[in-house]
Amino acid sequence: MTRSERLSADYETTRVTVGAHPVEFLRVQHPDAWTAAEVKHAAHGVRLETIGMVICRQRPGTAKGFVFLSLEDESGVSNIVITPQLYEQSRLLIAEEAFLRIEGVIQQHEGVTHLRAMRVRALQTTVPASESHDFH
């Protein structure tokens, strides 16, 4: 089996893999996208783009319409903040797509790094993904 065939077989049979992370297969198409490890150490105010697999979506009733995503790649997890306006513009993409490409500005606060999204795009791929844990 090739690496991608093995990844597909892993997800089809067990819904997880101990092999290559799915984003590794997308990374070559997006060489300028920052990894989660790089995003974590980016300076406040830096504008950047990252890609990843959505592993968690949260839209708490107390958050005034803000949506929080956890985006995983081969190096870790990035925290994404979606404004109510951006969510309304891209609702289906944010709520349904397994892989996203997010452009935004880094916010550092008390040791926590978030990427405040300004643009959200789907990553068109046949790479399998794990199911996200969504809380609305």
A tleap script that builds the chain and sets N, CA, C and O, in Angstrom:
source leaprc.protein.ff14SB
mol = sequence {
  NMET THR ARG SER GLU ARG LEU SER ALA ASP
  TYR GLU THR THR ARG VAL THR VAL GLY ALA
  HIE PRO VAL GLU PHE LEU ARG VAL GLN HIE
  PRO ASP ALA TRP THR ALA ALA GLU VAL LYS
  HIE ALA ALA HIE GLY VAL ARG LEU GLU THR
  ILE GLY MET VAL ILE CYS ARG GLN ARG PRO
  GLY THR ALA LYS GLY PHE VAL PHE LEU SER
  LEU GLU ASP GLU SER GLY VAL SER ASN ILE
  VAL ILE THR PRO GLN LEU TYR GLU GLN SER
  ARG LEU LEU ILE ALA GLU GLU ALA PHE LEU
  ARG ILE GLU GLY VAL ILE GLN GLN HIE GLU
  GLY VAL THR HIE LEU ARG ALA MET ARG VAL
  ARG ALA LEU GLN THR THR VAL PRO ALA SER
  GLU SER HIE ASP PHE CHIE
}
set mol.1.N position { 0.828 -1.191 0.000 }
set mol.1.CA position { 0.000 0.000 0.000 }
set mol.1.C position { 0.869 1.250 0.000 }
set mol.1.O position { 1.956 1.276 0.576 }
set mol.2.N position { 0.363 2.275 -0.656 }
set mol.2.CA position { 1.038 3.571 -0.580 }
set mol.2.C position { 0.665 4.228 0.745 }
set mol.2.O position { -0.224 3.744 1.446 }
set mol.3.N position { 1.333 5.321 1.092 }
set mol.3.CA position { 1.024 6.028 2.339 }
set mol.3.C position { -0.422 6.514 2.354 }
set mol.3.O position { -1.100 6.418 3.377 }
set mol.4.N position { -0.895 7.036 1.223 }
set mol.4.CA position { -2.267 7.545 1.192 }
set mol.4.C position { -3.282 6.401 1.242 }
set mol.4.O position { -4.347 6.557 1.839 }
set mol.5.N position { -2.976 5.265 0.631 }
set mol.5.CA position { -3.868 4.111 0.703 }
set mol.5.C position { -3.947 3.581 2.141 }
set mol.5.O position { -5.012 3.186 2.615 }
set mol.6.N position { -2.807 3.585 2.812 }
set mol.6.CA position { -2.794 3.122 4.208 }
set mol.6.C position { -3.608 4.061 5.100 }
set mol.6.O position { -4.351 3.610 5.972 }
set mol.7.N position { -3.463 5.365 4.877 }
set mol.7.CA position { -4.230 6.345 5.632 }
set mol.7.C position { -5.728 6.123 5.412 }
set mol.7.O position { -6.505 6.113 6.367 }
set mol.8.N position { -6.119 5.950 4.184 }
set mol.8.CA position { -7.531 5.702 3.869 }
set mol.8.C position { -8.031 4.423 4.534 }
set mol.8.O position { -9.126 4.401 5.096 }
set mol.9.N position { -7.241 3.369 4.473 }
set mol.9.CA position { -7.631 2.094 5.095 }
set mol.9.C position { -7.759 2.244 6.607 }
set mol.9.O position { -8.687 1.704 7.209 }
set mol.10.N position { -6.831 2.976 7.224 }
set mol.10.CA position { -6.892 3.203 8.671 }
set mol.10.C position { -8.202 3.900 9.056 }
set mol.10.O position { -8.895 3.468 9.977 }
set mol.11.N position { -8.532 4.977 8.347 }
set mol.11.CA position { -9.734 5.726 8.678 }
set mol.11.C position { -11.007 4.945 8.365 }
set mol.11.O position { -11.995 5.058 9.090 }
set mol.12.N position { -10.993 4.164 7.306 }
set mol.12.CA position { -12.168 3.368 6.963 }
set mol.12.C position { -12.434 2.263 7.983 }
set mol.12.O position { -13.588 1.940 8.262 }
set mol.13.N position { -11.372 1.687 8.537 }
set mol.13.CA position { -11.555 0.562 9.457 }
set mol.13.C position { -11.603 0.966 10.927 }
set mol.13.O position { -12.374 0.393 11.697 }
set mol.14.N position { -10.788 1.950 11.330 }
set mol.14.CA position { -10.711 2.290 12.754 }
set mol.14.C position { -11.031 3.753 13.073 }
set mol.14.O position { -11.186 4.110 14.241 }
set mol.15.N position { -11.131 4.601 12.043 }
set mol.15.CA position { -11.393 6.037 12.193 }
set mol.15.C position { -10.243 6.807 12.828 }
set mol.15.O position { -10.408 7.972 13.189 }
set mol.16.N position { -9.077 6.174 12.970 }
set mol.16.CA position { -7.853 6.829 13.447 }
set mol.16.C position { -6.678 6.253 12.674 }
set mol.16.O position { -6.814 5.260 11.960 }
set mol.17.N position { -5.527 6.888 12.826 }
set mol.17.CA position { -4.320 6.354 12.219 }
set mol.17.C position { -3.130 6.625 13.126 }
set mol.17.O position { -3.100 7.624 13.843 }
set mol.18.N position { -2.161 5.739 13.090 }
set mol.18.CA position { -0.897 5.975 13.794 }
set mol.18.C position { 0.186 6.317 12.778 }
set mol.18.O position { 1.352 6.503 13.125 }
set mol.19.N position { -0.225 6.395 11.522 }
set mol.19.CA position { 0.690 6.741 10.438 }
set mol.19.C position { 0.727 8.247 10.215 }
set mol.19.O position { 0.562 9.038 11.145 }
set mol.20.N position { 0.944 8.615 8.987 }
set mol.20.CA position { 1.050 10.025 8.614 }
set mol.20.C position { -0.247 10.771 8.927 }
set mol.20.O position { -1.341 10.232 8.758 }
set mol.21.N position { -0.110 12.005 9.381 }
set mol.21.CA position { -1.280 12.843 9.630 }
set mol.21.C position { -1.871 13.260 8.277 }
set mol.21.O position { -1.115 13.523 7.341 }
set mol.22.N position { -3.183 13.325 8.153 }
set mol.22.CA position { -3.798 13.697 6.870 }
set mol.22.C position { -3.308 15.025 6.297 }
set mol.22.O position { -3.223 15.172 5.078 }
set mol.23.N position { -2.985 15.989 7.149 }
set mol.23.CA position { -2.541 17.296 6.662 }
set mol.23.C position { -1.178 17.213 5.980 }
set mol.23.O position { -0.859 18.055 5.140 }
set mol.24.N position { -0.373 16.217 6.327 }
set mol.24.CA position { 0.920 16.045 5.653 }
set mol.24.C position { 0.744 15.921 4.141 }
set mol.24.O position { 1.582 16.391 3.372 }
set mol.25.N position { -0.346 15.290 3.721 }
set mol.25.CA position { -0.592 15.107 2.295 }
set mol.25.C position { -1.012 16.409 1.620 }
set mol.25.O position { -0.870 16.554 0.406 }
set mol.26.N position { -1.530 17.356 2.404 }
set mol.26.CA position { -1.965 18.644 1.868 }
set mol.26.C position { -0.872 19.703 1.942 }
set mol.26.O position { -0.920 20.700 1.222 }
set mol.27.N position { 0.099 19.489 2.798 }
set mol.27.CA position { 1.144 20.483 3.058 }
set mol.27.C position { 1.915 20.860 1.786 }
set mol.27.O position { 2.261 22.028 1.610 }
set mol.28.N position { 2.183 19.921 0.921 }
set mol.28.CA position { 2.956 20.214 -0.298 }
set mol.28.C position { 2.219 21.178 -1.213 }
set mol.28.O position { 2.856 21.906 -1.975 }
set mol.29.N position { 0.892 21.202 -1.156 }
set mol.29.CA position { 0.101 22.119 -1.979 }
set mol.29.C position { 0.001 23.506 -1.344 }
set mol.29.O position { -0.430 24.457 -1.996 }
set mol.30.N position { 0.395 23.623 -0.085 }
set mol.30.CA position { 0.285 24.883 0.660 }
set mol.30.C position { 1.576 25.146 1.436 }
set mol.30.O position { 1.555 25.212 2.665 }
set mol.31.N position { 2.691 25.296 0.734 }
set mol.31.CA position { 3.985 25.431 1.421 }
set mol.31.C position { 4.128 26.701 2.255 }
set mol.31.O position { 4.969 26.756 3.152 }
set mol.32.N position { 3.319 27.725 1.973 }
set mol.32.CA position { 3.424 28.975 2.732 }
set mol.32.C position { 2.550 28.984 3.984 }
set mol.32.O position { 2.642 29.903 4.798 }
set mol.33.N position { 1.715 27.979 4.138 }
set mol.33.CA position { 0.849 27.914 5.320 }
set mol.33.C position { 1.673 27.567 6.554 }
set mol.33.O position { 2.515 26.669 6.518 }
set mol.34.N position { 1.428 28.274 7.625 }
set mol.34.CA position { 2.139 28.033 8.873 }
set mol.34.C position { 1.621 26.761 9.523 }
set mol.34.O position { 0.432 26.455 9.430 }
set mol.35.N position { 2.496 26.023 10.175 }
set mol.35.CA position { 2.076 24.856 10.939 }
set mol.35.C position { 1.545 25.324 12.294 }
set mol.35.O position { 1.771 26.467 12.691 }
set mol.36.N position { 0.846 24.449 12.994 }
set mol.36.CA position { 0.332 24.787 14.327 }
set mol.36.C position { 1.477 25.143 15.276 }
set mol.36.O position { 1.341 26.046 16.102 }
set mol.37.N position { 2.590 24.445 15.162 }
set mol.37.CA position { 3.751 24.735 16.018 }
set mol.37.C position { 4.281 26.148 15.745 }
set mol.37.O position { 4.676 26.852 16.674 }
set mol.38.N position { 4.290 26.559 14.480 }
set mol.38.CA position { 4.753 27.908 14.129 }
set mol.38.C position { 3.747 28.961 14.586 }
set mol.38.O position { 4.133 30.018 15.084 }
set mol.39.N position { 2.463 28.673 14.416 }
set mol.39.CA position { 1.412 29.610 14.833 }
set mol.39.C position { 1.514 29.876 16.331 }
set mol.39.O position { 1.360 31.014 16.776 }
set mol.40.N position { 1.769 28.842 17.094 }
set mol.40.CA position { 1.855 28.948 18.557 }
set mol.40.C position { 2.914 29.957 18.999 }
set mol.40.O position { 2.777 30.583 20.050 }
set mol.41.N position { 3.968 30.114 18.197 }
set mol.41.CA position { 5.079 31.000 18.561 }
set mol.41.C position { 5.098 32.302 17.759 }
set mol.41.O position { 6.061 33.065 17.839 }
set mol.42.N position { 4.048 32.556 16.991 }
set mol.42.CA position { 3.985 33.787 16.195 }
set mol.42.C position { 3.738 34.986 17.112 }
set mol.42.O position { 3.102 34.871 18.160 }
set mol.43.N position { 4.252 36.118 16.694 }
set mol.43.CA position { 4.108 37.345 17.478 }
set mol.43.C position { 2.712 37.940 17.324 }
set mol.43.O position { 2.069 37.789 16.285 }
set mol.44.N position { 2.259 38.615 18.368 }
set mol.44.CA position { 0.966 39.290 18.360 }
set mol.44.C position { 0.890 40.237 17.163 }
set mol.44.O position { 1.824 40.995 16.904 }
set mol.45.N position { -0.221 40.189 16.440 }
set mol.45.CA position { -0.440 41.095 15.322 }
set mol.45.C position { 0.032 40.595 13.966 }
set mol.45.O position { -0.255 41.221 12.946 }
set mol.46.N position { 0.752 39.473 13.937 }
set mol.46.CA position { 1.244 38.930 12.670 }
set mol.46.C position { 0.062 38.370 11.874 }
set mol.46.O position { -0.796 37.676 12.418 }
set mol.47.N position { 0.036 38.683 10.591 }
set mol.47.CA position { -0.996 38.134 9.707 }
set mol.47.C position { -0.406 36.894 9.038 }
set mol.47.O position { 0.708 36.932 8.514 }
set mol.48.N position { -1.168 35.785 9.061 }
set mol.48.CA position { -0.656 34.549 8.489 }
set mol.48.C position { -1.797 33.666 8.015 }
set mol.48.O position { -2.975 33.975 8.195 }
set mol.49.N position { -1.410 32.565 7.407 }
set mol.49.CA position { -2.369 31.580 6.926 }
set mol.49.C position { -1.948 30.210 7.425 }
set mol.49.O position { -0.763 29.878 7.433 }
set mol.50.N position { -2.932 29.412 7.843 }
set mol.50.CA position { -2.656 28.063 8.303 }
set mol.50.C position { -3.689 27.111 7.715 }
set mol.50.O position { -4.768 27.533 7.298 }
set mol.51.N position { -3.354 25.839 7.683 }
set mol.51.CA position { -4.282 24.820 7.195 }
set mol.51.C position { -4.397 23.729 8.255 }
set mol.51.O position { -3.491 23.540 9.068 }
set mol.52.N position { -5.510 23.021 8.237 }
set mol.52.CA position { -5.636 21.928 9.177 }
set mol.52.C position { -6.964 21.212 9.079 }
set mol.52.O position { -7.859 21.598 8.327 }
set mol.53.N position { -7.060 20.156 9.867 }
set mol.53.CA position { -8.264 19.343 9.968 }
set mol.53.C position { -9.041 19.831 11.194 }
set mol.53.O position { -8.481 19.934 12.285 }
set mol.54.N position { -10.304 20.123 11.015 }
set mol.54.CA position { -11.125 20.605 12.124 }
set mol.54.C position { -11.409 19.435 13.060 }
set mol.54.O position { -12.005 18.436 12.661 }
set mol.55.N position { -10.971 19.575 14.313 }
set mol.55.CA position { -11.228 18.506 15.285 }
set mol.55.C position { -12.270 18.911 16.315 }
set mol.55.O position { -12.803 18.062 17.030 }
set mol.56.N position { -12.566 20.221 16.395 }
set mol.56.CA position { -13.575 20.677 17.353 }
set mol.56.C position { -14.150 22.016 16.895 }
set mol.56.O position { -13.417 22.914 16.479 }
set mol.57.N position { -15.464 22.130 16.980 }
set mol.57.CA position { -16.173 23.375 16.707 }
set mol.57.C position { -17.001 23.703 17.944 }
set mol.57.O position { -17.720 22.849 18.463 }
set mol.58.N position { -16.893 24.953 18.415 }
set mol.58.CA position { -17.669 25.356 19.585 }
set mol.58.C position { -18.344 26.698 19.301 }
set mol.58.O position { -17.724 27.624 18.779 }
set mol.59.N position { -19.612 26.778 19.652 }
set mol.59.CA position { -20.354 28.038 19.535 }
set mol.59.C position { -21.191 28.202 20.800 }
set mol.59.O position { -22.405 28.003 20.784 }
set mol.60.N position { -20.526 28.565 21.895 }
set mol.60.CA position { -21.242 28.679 23.166 }
set mol.60.C position { -22.267 29.815 23.139 }
set mol.60.O position { -22.035 30.860 22.531 }
set mol.61.N position { -23.376 29.599 23.793 }
set mol.61.CA position { -24.413 30.620 23.863 }
set mol.61.C position { -23.952 31.890 24.552 }
set mol.61.O position { -24.518 32.960 24.328 }
set mol.62.N position { -22.932 31.783 25.387 }
set mol.62.CA position { -22.423 32.939 26.127 }
set mol.62.C position { -21.348 33.716 25.375 }
set mol.62.O position { -20.824 34.701 25.895 }
set mol.63.N position { -21.009 33.286 24.150 }
set mol.63.CA position { -19.903 33.898 23.409 }
set mol.63.C position { -20.349 34.952 22.404 }
set mol.63.O position { -19.557 35.365 21.557 }
set mol.64.N position { -21.593 35.393 22.479 }
set mol.64.CA position { -22.108 36.470 21.630 }
set mol.64.C position { -21.939 36.192 20.142 }
set mol.64.O position { -21.672 37.108 19.364 }
set mol.65.N position { -22.094 34.924 19.742 }
set mol.65.CA position { -22.023 34.570 18.324 }
set mol.65.C position { -20.649 34.182 17.812 }
set mol.65.O position { -20.514 33.799 16.650 }
set mol.66.N position { -19.622 34.272 18.656 }
set mol.66.CA position { -18.286 33.871 18.239 }
set mol.66.C position { -18.219 32.346 18.167 }
set mol.66.O position { -18.875 31.644 18.937 }
set mol.67.N position { -17.417 31.850 17.229 }
set mol.67.CA position { -17.208 30.412 17.055 }
set mol.67.C position { -15.727 30.134 17.280 }
set mol.67.O position { -14.869 30.910 16.858 }
set mol.68.N position { -15.436 29.028 17.943 }
set mol.68.CA position { -14.055 28.641 18.229 }
set mol.68.C position { -13.786 27.292 17.575 }
set mol.68.O position { -14.532 26.332 17.769 }
set mol.69.N position { -12.718 27.235 16.802 }
set mol.69.CA position { -12.309 26.002 16.131 }
set mol.69.C position { -10.976 25.537 16.671 }
set mol.69.O position { -10.123 26.347 17.035 }
set mol.70.N position { -10.802 24.229 16.721 }
set mol.70.CA position { -9.492 23.636 16.963 }
set mol.70.C position { -9.091 22.992 15.651 }
set mol.70.O position { -9.772 22.100 15.146 }
set mol.71.N position { -7.980 23.455 15.107 }
set mol.71.CA position { -7.503 23.003 13.807 }
set mol.71.C position { -6.216 22.221 14.020 }
set mol.71.O position { -5.229 22.768 14.514 }
set mol.72.N position { -6.221 20.935 13.648 }
set mol.72.CA position { -5.075 20.068 13.892 }
set mol.72.C position { -4.286 19.845 12.611 }
set mol.72.O position { -4.850 19.696 11.527 }
set mol.73.N position { -2.967 19.826 12.762 }
set mol.73.CA position { -2.094 19.418 11.659 }
set mol.73.C position { -1.032 18.477 12.210 }
set mol.73.O position { -1.142 18.018 13.347 }
set mol.74.N position { -0.019 18.190 11.428 }
set mol.74.CA position { 0.997 17.225 11.822 }
set mol.74.C position { 1.882 17.688 12.973 }
set mol.74.O position { 2.657 16.899 13.514 }
set mol.75.N position { 1.774 18.973 13.357 }
set mol.75.CA position { 2.622 19.489 14.426 }
set mol.75.C position { 1.864 19.845 15.699 }
set mol.75.O position { 2.483 20.143 16.720 }
set mol.76.N position { 0.532 19.818 15.656 }
set mol.76.CA position { -0.238 20.165 16.846 }
set mol.76.C position { -1.580 20.768 16.508 }
set mol.76.O position { -2.159 20.486 15.459 }
set mol.77.N position { -2.080 21.622 17.426 }
set mol.77.CA position { -3.418 22.196 17.300 }
set mol.77.C position { -3.334 23.720 17.362 }
set mol.77.O position { -2.622 24.282 18.195 }
set mol.78.N position { -4.068 24.374 16.474 }
set mol.78.CA position { -4.200 25.836 16.477 }
set mol.78.C position { -5.585 26.214 16.955 }
set mol.78.O position { -6.567 25.544 16.638 }
set mol.79.N position { -5.661 27.301 17.727 }
set mol.79.CA position { -6.937 27.837 18.192 }
set mol.79.C position { -7.377 28.940 17.236 }
set mol.79.O position { -6.632 29.888 16.988 }
set mol.80.N position { -8.579 28.814 16.708 }
set mol.80.CA position { -9.100 29.765 15.734 }
set mol.80.C position { -10.341 30.439 16.315 }
set mol.80.O position { -11.211 29.771 16.873 }
set mol.81.N position { -10.419 31.768 16.183 }
set mol.81.CA position { -11.593 32.523 16.607 }
set mol.81.C position { -12.276 33.068 15.363 }
set mol.81.O position { -11.657 33.742 14.540 }
set mol.82.N position { -13.572 32.764 15.240 }
set mol.82.CA position { -14.379 33.217 14.108 }
set mol.82.C position { -15.375 34.254 14.624 }
set mol.82.O position { -16.142 33.975 15.545 }
set mol.83.N position { -15.365 35.440 14.034 }
set mol.83.CA position { -16.306 36.477 14.441 }
set mol.83.C position { -17.718 36.113 13.970 }
set mol.83.O position { -17.873 35.332 13.031 }
set mol.84.N position { -18.734 36.666 14.607 }
set mol.84.CA position { -20.105 36.400 14.159 }
set mol.84.C position { -20.331 36.782 12.689 }
set mol.84.O position { -21.034 36.075 11.968 }
set mol.85.N position { -19.747 37.880 12.251 }
set mol.85.CA position { -19.915 38.321 10.868 }
set mol.85.C position { -19.309 37.319 9.887 }
set mol.85.O position { -19.934 36.979 8.883 }
set mol.86.N position { -18.092 36.844 10.172 }
set mol.86.CA position { -17.449 35.874 9.294 }
set mol.86.C position { -18.207 34.550 9.315 }
set mol.86.O position { -18.317 33.879 8.289 }
set mol.87.N position { -18.722 34.180 10.467 }
set mol.87.CA position { -19.496 32.942 10.554 }
set mol.87.C position { -20.735 33.028 9.666 }
set mol.87.O position { -21.056 32.070 8.963 }
set mol.88.N position { -21.422 34.146 9.689 }
set mol.88.CA position { -22.610 34.304 8.846 }
set mol.88.C position { -22.250 34.246 7.363 }
set mol.88.O position { -23.010 33.695 6.566 }
set mol.89.N position { -21.110 34.803 6.987 }
set mol.89.CA position { -20.671 34.792 5.584 }
set mol.89.C position { -20.269 33.403 5.121 }
set mol.89.O position { -20.485 33.055 3.960 }
set mol.90.N position { -19.690 32.608 6.002 }
set mol.90.CA position { -19.111 31.314 5.627 }
set mol.90.C position { -19.670 30.170 6.459 }
set mol.90.O position { -18.959 29.205 6.738 }
set mol.91.N position { -20.904 30.263 6.848 }
set mol.91.CA position { -21.524 29.312 7.778 }
set mol.91.C position { -21.357 27.851 7.345 }
set mol.91.O position { -20.908 27.027 8.142 }
set mol.92.N position { -21.708 27.514 6.103 }
set mol.92.CA position { -21.635 26.123 5.658 }
set mol.92.C position { -20.205 25.596 5.649 }
set mol.92.O position { -19.949 24.468 6.070 }
set mol.93.N position { -19.286 26.409 5.172 }
set mol.93.CA position { -17.876 26.006 5.162 }
set mol.93.C position { -17.394 25.688 6.570 }
set mol.93.O position { -16.808 24.634 6.819 }
set mol.94.N position { -17.650 26.615 7.484 }
set mol.94.CA position { -17.165 26.469 8.863 }
set mol.94.C position { -17.836 25.289 9.557 }
set mol.94.O position { -17.192 24.570 10.321 }
set mol.95.N position { -19.099 25.090 9.302 }
set mol.95.CA position { -19.852 24.045 9.995 }
set mol.95.C position { -19.673 22.657 9.401 }
set mol.95.O position { -19.870 21.667 10.106 }
set mol.96.N position { -19.305 22.549 8.126 }
set mol.96.CA position { -19.322 21.254 7.455 }
set mol.96.C position { -17.978 20.724 6.956 }
set mol.96.O position { -17.779 19.509 6.926 }
set mol.97.N position { -17.069 21.586 6.570 }
set mol.97.CA position { -15.820 21.137 5.940 }
set mol.97.C position { -14.856 20.511 6.945 }
set mol.97.O position { -14.708 21.007 8.062 }
set mol.98.N position { -14.211 19.435 6.548 }
set mol.98.CA position { -13.260 18.738 7.419 }
set mol.98.C position { -11.894 19.411 7.442 }
set mol.98.O position { -11.218 19.424 8.472 }
set mol.99.N position { -11.487 19.974 6.298 }
set mol.99.CA position { -10.180 20.629 6.193 }
set mol.99.C position { -10.383 22.083 5.798 }
set mol.99.O position { -11.100 22.383 4.844 }
set mol.100.N position { -9.743 22.988 6.543 }
set mol.100.CA position { -9.894 24.415 6.273 }
set mol.100.C position { -8.560 25.109 6.105 }
set mol.100.O position { -7.531 24.680 6.627 }
set mol.101.N position { -8.617 26.181 5.367 }
set mol.101.CA position { -7.491 27.090 5.171 }
set mol.101.C position { -7.940 28.419 5.763 }
set mol.101.O position { -8.902 29.024 5.290 }
set mol.102.N position { -7.244 28.869 6.794 }
set mol.102.CA position { -7.651 30.059 7.545 }
set mol.102.C position { -6.578 31.131 7.429 }
set mol.102.O position { -5.395 30.877 7.656 }
set mol.103.N position { -7.013 32.326 7.072 }
set mol.103.CA position { -6.131 33.489 7.051 }
set mol.103.C position { -6.595 34.420 8.154 }
set mol.103.O position { -7.791 34.675 8.296 }
set mol.104.N position { -5.647 34.932 8.942 }
set mol.104.CA position { -6.046 35.797 10.040 }
set mol.104.C position { -4.879 36.486 10.705 }
set mol.104.O position { -3.763 36.509 10.186 }
set mol.105.N position { -5.162 37.047 11.867 }
set mol.105.CA position { -4.180 37.813 12.637 }
set mol.105.C position { -4.006 37.153 14.003 }
set mol.105.O position { -4.978 36.784 14.662 }
set mol.106.N position { -2.755 37.015 14.407 }
set mol.106.CA position { -2.421 36.394 15.695 }
set mol.106.C position { -2.788 37.318 16.850 }
set mol.106.O position { -2.521 38.519 16.825 }
set mol.107.N position { -3.410 36.717 17.862 }
set mol.107.CA position { -3.695 37.412 19.110 }
set mol.107.C position { -3.028 36.625 20.234 }
set mol.107.O position { -3.323 35.448 20.441 }
set mol.108.N position { -2.138 37.279 20.948 }
set mol.108.CA position { -1.466 36.690 22.106 }
set mol.108.C position { -2.044 37.349 23.356 }
set mol.108.O position { -2.065 38.575 23.468 }
set mol.109.N position { -2.511 36.527 24.293 }
set mol.109.CA position { -3.042 37.078 25.533 }
set mol.109.C position { -2.779 36.101 26.669 }
set mol.109.O position { -3.264 34.970 26.662 }
set mol.110.N position { -2.014 36.554 27.633 }
set mol.110.CA position { -1.691 35.765 28.824 }
set mol.110.C position { -1.186 34.369 28.476 }
set mol.110.O position { -1.605 33.382 29.079 }
set mol.111.N position { -0.287 34.293 27.506 }
set mol.111.CA position { 0.337 33.025 27.128 }
set mol.111.C position { -0.494 32.142 26.215 }
set mol.111.O position { -0.075 31.034 25.882 }
set mol.112.N position { -1.654 32.607 25.809 }
set mol.112.CA position { -2.509 31.831 24.911 }
set mol.112.C position { -2.502 32.487 23.537 }
set mol.112.O position { -2.651 33.703 23.419 }
set mol.113.N position { -2.328 31.674 22.500 }
set mol.113.CA position { -2.293 32.173 21.134 }
set mol.113.C position { -3.548 31.754 20.389 }
set mol.113.O position { -3.927 30.583 20.388 }
set mol.114.N position { -4.186 32.732 19.756 }
set mol.114.CA position { -5.353 32.488 18.911 }
set mol.114.C position { -5.097 33.121 17.556 }
set mol.114.O position { -4.375 34.112 17.444 }
set mol.115.N position { -5.691 32.540 16.536 }
set mol.115.CA position { -5.686 33.163 15.216 }
set mol.115.C position { -7.092 33.699 14.993 }
set mol.115.O position { -8.046 32.929 14.881 }
set mol.116.N position { -7.218 35.008 14.929 }
set mol.116.CA position { -8.525 35.627 14.664 }
set mol.116.C position { -8.725 35.601 13.151 }
set mol.116.O position { -8.057 36.320 12.408 }
set mol.117.N position { -9.650 34.766 12.716 }
set mol.117.CA position { -9.851 34.522 11.290 }
set mol.117.C position { -10.405 35.744 10.578 }
set mol.117.O position { -11.273 36.452 11.087 }
set mol.118.N position { -9.870 35.967 9.379 }
set mol.118.CA position { -10.364 37.027 8.509 }
set mol.118.C position { -10.936 36.437 7.215 }
set mol.118.O position { -11.775 37.046 6.551 }
set mol.119.N position { -10.458 35.238 6.880 }
set mol.119.CA position { -10.905 34.565 5.660 }
set mol.119.C position { -10.845 33.058 5.896 }
set mol.119.O position { -9.882 32.549 6.471 }
set mol.120.N position { -11.870 32.359 5.452 }
set mol.120.CA position { -11.950 30.912 5.615 }
set mol.120.C position { -12.226 30.294 4.252 }
set mol.120.O position { -13.124 30.722 3.527 }
set mol.121.N position { -11.433 29.274 3.918 }
set mol.121.CA position { -11.647 28.550 2.661 }
set mol.121.C position { -11.571 27.050 2.930 }
set mol.121.O position { -10.876 26.598 3.840 }
set mol.122.N position { -12.293 26.302 2.129 }
set mol.122.CA position { -12.239 24.845 2.224 }
set mol.122.C position { -11.018 24.344 1.474 }
set mol.122.O position { -10.611 24.932 0.472 }
set mol.123.N position { -10.438 23.259 1.960 }
set mol.123.CA position { -9.367 22.574 1.239 }
set mol.123.C position { -10.010 21.389 0.535 }
set mol.123.O position { -10.442 20.432 1.177 }
set mol.124.N position { -10.070 21.461 -0.765 }
set mol.124.CA position { -10.659 20.380 -1.550 }
set mol.124.C position { -9.673 19.225 -1.612 }
set mol.124.O position { -8.557 19.372 -2.111 }
set mol.125.N position { -10.096 18.073 -1.100 }
set mol.125.CA position { -9.205 16.929 -1.043 }
set mol.125.C position { -10.001 15.643 -0.912 }
set mol.125.O position { -11.164 15.647 -0.510 }
set mol.126.N position { -9.353 14.556 -1.257 }
set mol.126.CA position { -9.953 13.240 -1.047 }
set mol.126.C position { -9.330 12.555 0.169 }
set mol.126.O position { -9.658 11.409 0.477 }
set mol.127.N position { -8.435 13.259 0.856 }
set mol.127.CA position { -7.782 12.725 2.043 }
set mol.127.C position { -8.843 12.523 3.125 }
set mol.127.O position { -9.640 13.427 3.377 }
set mol.128.N position { -8.866 11.358 3.764 }
set mol.128.CA position { -9.869 11.125 4.812 }
set mol.128.C position { -9.566 11.940 6.069 }
set mol.128.O position { -8.419 12.299 6.335 }
set mol.129.N position { -10.612 12.220 6.827 }
set mol.129.CA position { -10.458 13.004 8.057 }
set mol.129.C position { -11.185 12.310 9.198 }
set mol.129.O position { -12.114 11.529 8.989 }
set mol.130.N position { -10.743 12.612 10.397 }
set mol.130.CA position { -11.490 12.125 11.564 }
set mol.130.C position { -12.721 13.003 11.734 }
set mol.130.O position { -12.776 14.107 11.192 }
set mol.131.N position { -13.699 12.526 12.477 }
set mol.131.CA position { -14.892 13.326 12.735 }
set mol.131.C position { -14.571 14.372 13.797 }
set mol.131.O position { -13.863 14.095 14.766 }
set mol.132.N position { -15.098 15.568 13.601 }
set mol.132.CA position { -14.871 16.622 14.599 }
set mol.132.C position { -15.864 16.467 15.739 }
set mol.132.O position { -16.919 15.850 15.588 }
set mol.133.N position { -15.508 17.031 16.866 }
set mol.133.CA position { -16.374 17.067 18.041 }
set mol.133.C position { -16.988 18.449 18.093 }
set mol.133.O position { -16.305 19.428 18.397 }
set mol.134.N position { -18.260 18.532 17.800 }
set mol.134.CA position { -18.920 19.823 17.697 }
set mol.134.C position { -19.859 20.055 18.860 }
set mol.134.O position { -20.627 19.172 19.241 }
set mol.135.N position { -19.789 21.266 19.427 }
set mol.135.CA position { -20.623 21.661 20.550 }
set mol.135.C position { -21.269 22.982 20.206 }
set mol.135.O position { -20.579 23.989 20.052 }
set mol.136.N position { -22.581 22.994 20.083 }
set mol.136.CA position { -23.291 24.213 19.686 }
set mol.136.C position { -24.238 24.652 20.767 }
set mol.136.O position { -24.925 25.662 20.613 }
savepdb mol mol.pdb
quit
